[in-house]
Amino acid sequence: MTYNFFNCESDDEVMALFFGAGISFNSGLPLANQIKYIILEQLFDDKTDFSELIESNIPFEVFIDILSTNSDISKIFEIFKNGEPNSNHILVAKLAKIKKIKTILTTNFDLLLEKALEEEGLKEGLDFVRIYKEEDFSNFNYNELKDKLVIFKIHGTIDEWDSIRTTLKFIASKSLSEKRMSIIRYLFSTGTHEKVLILGYSCSDIFDISPQICSIQEEQKEVIFLEHKEKIMEKIEDIKIKDENNPFKGFPGKRIFRNTDYLIMDLWKNCENLIGKYELTKSEILWDSTISDWFSSIKDVIATNYIRGSLLEYVSNFEKAIIYYKSSLIDANNINYERGKIAANSKLGICSDQLGNYNDSKQYYEETLSISRKLKDKSEELKSLINLGNVYLNLGNTKKANEYQIQALSIAEEINDIESLSKIYTNMGILFFNSKDYENAEKFHKKSILIEEEIGDKKEEAKSFINLAAVYYAMAEIQPEMMAIHLKKMEYYLKKSLKLSRQVGYIVAEAKVCNNLGYLYLTLEDPEKAIKCFKISQRIYSETKQFNLLKEVHNGLSIAYNKLR
């Protein structure tokens, strides 16, 4: 099959390009999972921990966020200064030279496209412009640039480290700035081109780009998505067919299953009379040593054990995370590093809380509160108060829980910490729920969800959906005339939580959702569905050693099997 995406016989801009890391693979640059593999290999001597993290669904953005919070990762990104353009970059550069491509958006940090353009005699500023700074994303004037190739480097560029640092800030907050959103909308909705060809993109950036693509409902561009396959095989299907990991499900367009090298060769041959004969170009670089240099820079500091603990905590191995956090606390105590003590104690409290060891959690959080007050650090004091409120809530001491939440609310409003406000609203919702004031519980959980949606905190949003579903279940019990409506709302929010939890690899929330769905289906007299849900919870709680939560699951299974006789 031949492809005529760029219409070499026309002067109109038919196709814009969107490409990810996959197009630089033939230049020797690593893909996200390769970087993750080598870093984990350096970090973990314990092969069990290493294997668990490799097999987990931890998003690369989360992985990098954990590393960047606790170390200088600029050394890792030095990798992207290397490499030579391959056939993908060369074809794009040649098509740009004859003005068949005028708009490109890329998530890549590397400079390979720029090198290819320069080798074609194109000059930055004169023939092409790069837009990669936060302040420039919403200020570009297309009419002024319409005679030039415009390259939007939405995640920044390696020759301007500050642009990447800004990206990492948004990854850490799990959001995409409004300025960057405008570029996504331009490419997939409002631009002058007709179609978007997508190459080398995994759709894995679930915290920034993918949600914004999903949010575009009107004036959608036609999308041609290349799904790389190693074999020469070819298959074309409607872009809407794929269910998972598909932000283009609502768009018109096609998904092409084909080897990238062969597709590029076909595209090249369509314009061969204008750009010359096709040639497959590849190169290799040695990048493993860059990771080793980064690891050497953190090896002798307390961050190493903290990073290990953070990664295992994210995948819900709380028992093993506690071991690493305790080592990190010992390291901090040895050098009397107060902020290291706060960080380690806080994490130990969180993991102990997840395992149901609430008295241990209380002890760790009391220590963080004492140190933060000694340092006069309002932000850390606020976190400690919220955490202590949670612990007392779990211990059944509503009065103490309420006291800590009120103290926390005062500080959160004083320092305008909206993320903490969200957590406080959640806790207030739980307090009202426990006192059977379901209307206020619903109100506070919805207030929390609004903030979580705004700041892009998908893990907390998933938990808030569970809390809101529990409110509707309770309402159904006390309002039998509204039972059907409340149970339908409960199912709706639990399914939203389940989808979000699986999307970000948050298996603790997935287990809780499935347990709650199991009880919902028991109420709806559907024991077979209930058993399927309980089995998922049973597996996850067993794998994550949260044995204290298995009793409720086993009780649900018993009821379901009895209903089936």
Secondary structure, DSSP 4 states (H G I P E B T S, - for coil): ----TT-TT--S--EEEEE-GGGGGGGTPPPHHHHHHHHHHHH-S-HHHHHHHHHS---HHHHHHHHHHHS-THHHHGGGG-----HHHHHHHHHHHTTS--EEEE-----HHHHHHHHTT--BTTTEEEE-SGGGTTT--HHHHTTSEEEEETT-BTTBHHHHHHHHHHHHTT---HHHHHHHHIIIIISS-SEEEEES-----TTTHHHHHHT--SSPPEEEEEEE-SSS--EEEETTS--TT-TTTTS-EEEEEE-HHHHHHHHHHHTHHHH------------HHHHHHHHHHHTTSTHHHHHHHHHHHHTT-HHHHHHHHHHHHHHHHHTT-HHHHHHHHHHHHHHHHHTT-HHHHHHHHHHHHHHHHHHT-HHHHHHHHHHHHHHHHHTT-HHHHHHHHHHHHHHHHHHT-HHHHHHHHHHHHHHHHHTT-HHHHHHHHHHHHHHHHHHT-HHHHHHHHHHHHHHHHHHHHH-GGGHHHHHHHHHHHHHHHHHHHHHTT-HHHHHHHHHHHHHHHHHTT-HHHHHHHHHHHHHHHHHTT-GGGHHHHHHHHHHHHHHT-
